[in-house]
C-alpha cells in the first residue's frame, strides 16, 4: 500500500558522492564532526544529495509518526 506523498524510488548516489550510509547517518545526526563537515560541504553544491537527505528525513519522520500511532493503538483498552 503506497504512503501518500512518499517517493518509493530507491535512494542512490553516484560513486563520487558520499555513500548512501553516510547520507543516512548525516540525515539522522549520527555522524562525527569531521564527516558531518565533509558531507555538509558536499551538500552545498549537490542538489541530488540534498534531495536524498530531504527524502531520508521525511521517511524517518513518517516512520516515527507510524511508530507513535502503533504504540498508542496498543495502549488503548
C-alpha positions, 0 to 999 in steps of 0.5 A: 500500500503506497504512503501518500506523498512518499517517493518509493524510488530507491535512494542512490548516489553516484560513486563520487558522492558520499555513500548512501550510509553516510547520507543516512547517518548525516540525515539522522545526526549520527555522524562525527564532526569531521564527516558531518563537515565533509558531507555538509560541504558536499551538500552545498553544491549537490542538489541530488544529495540534498534531495536524498537527505530531504527524502531520508528525513521525511521517511524517518519522520513518517516512520516515527509518526507510524511508530507513535500511532502503533504504540498508542493503538496498543495502549488503548483498552 
